[in-house]
Amino acid sequence: MNIMIVDDNAKMRGMIRSFLSKSVQQVVECADGNEVLAAYERHQPDWILMDVVMKEVDGITATKALRRSFPEAKVIILTQYDDTEVRAQAEHAGAVGFVLKENLSELLRIL
């Protein structure tokens, strides 16, 4: 399985990478939502783990753009914000899952 981690926090990307190391073959990392389209086109990951809050392009906007260009892309929103509005926005953007960063074990169930 190949994944893409999109998060502006390098330590968080490393923690997610380490947590999933036994379950994945390849990990591609992006530091902002503005990198997602090009990275997806280049690497075609099985799953995208997308943070919500990032500096230039947020995860909801990046998910919408990604799903518009690549409808087959499977995005899981991975965030610290347990908010019904954020969940609704993620679903509307085309995300297939929503996981809180404090509960990474939920990722293994979905993946």
N, C-alpha and C positions, 0 to 999 in steps of 0.2 A: 504494500500500500504506500502511496506517495501523498504527502500532505504539503500544504503551504500555510505558514503561520504569518499572520499580518497583525503586528502589534508594534507600537512606537517605543515600547520598553524592551531594550535588549536583554535585560535580566529575565523578564517574563518569557520572552521567546526561548531563551536558554532553558528555563525551567520546564516549559511545555515540551521542548525537544527532548530533554532528558527523561521526562515522565513517559513519553511515548516511544522511547528508543527501541524497545523490544517489539513494538507493534508496527513499525514503519520501516521502509527501505530507504526512502529519500525524503528529505525535508528541505523545502525552499522557504526562505524568510524574506519578508518585506517589512520595512519600517514605517510605511504609511500607505493609505488607501490609494494614493496616486500611482503606486508601483504595481498594482494588482493586475490590471489588464495585460500589460506586457509580460509579466511573470507567468500568468496563467497560460497565455498563448505559447510561450516558450517551453513550459514544463508540463502542462496538462495534468496537474495533480488530481488525485481521486477526491480529495477533500480540501476545503479552505477553512481555516480557523481564524475568524475575523474579530478583532477588537472593535469596540464601538467608538471610543473617544481617541482621536488621533489629530495631529496638528494641522495638516493641510486638507486631507480628504478623509472624512469620518467613515466608519465601517458600514453604516446604513447606505450612504451615498455610493460607496465602492461596491457594495453588494448589488444594488440596483443596476449599476453600470455593467458589472460582471455578468449578471443574469440576462441583461438585455443583449449583450454581445455573445455570450456563451450560455444558452439556456440549460445546458446539461450540467453546468457547474453546481457542485454541492457545497453550500456554505453553512457552517455552524458559527453562530455568533458566540463569542467567548468573552465575557465581560464581568466587571465587578458590580454592575448596576442591575439590581433585581427590581425592576420597575415595569409595571404593566404596559405603560406607554412605549417603552423601549422594546419590549417583547412584541407589541403590536406592529411597531415600525419595522422590526426585523422580519416578521412574518410577511408583511406587505412588500418588503424589498425582495423577498424570495428565499430567505434563509430557511433551511430545512431543520434546524435545531437551534437551541438556545441553552448555553451552559454557563454557569457562574464560575469564575476563576477559582473560587474557594472550594469548588467541588470538581476537580479535574477527573476524578474517577468516573464521573458521568460520561466523559468523552469516550472512554473505552467501551462503554455500553452502546453508544451510538455508532461508533466506528466499526 
